[in-house]
Amino acid sequence: MSKKNSYMFTNKQHTQKGIMSTILGVISLVTLAYAIIMSYLKAGNIPRQYGAAAMLVMIFAFVGILLGVLSKTEKDKFYFFAYLGITLNVLVLVVISVILYAGAYL
């Protein structure tokens, strides 16, 4: 038996909010990784700007999660970037939470 070639044509597109959520997640993750690496290299003696960057990253992560959830509610779209954006932004919030927990209790 030969395999039948089948093509599926669709009008679906990726959501713009999902793409923006993913972009915010990547920016947040890169910024947080940079702050952590520079803090490690300076043995914890860091300027205040890194704390401000972490606060901005946290705001970006909340906005990214919101955009991801809003993009998931759109009908007849591809949701890959919505899921990716939500995952990246939740990962950033988890890392920030671990840092804050470690700073307060360890």
PyMOL commands that set and color helices and strands:
alter all, ss='L'
color gray80, all
select helices_A, chain A and resi 16-41+48-72+80-105
alter helices_A, ss='H'
color red, helices_A
deselect
rebuild
show_as cartoon
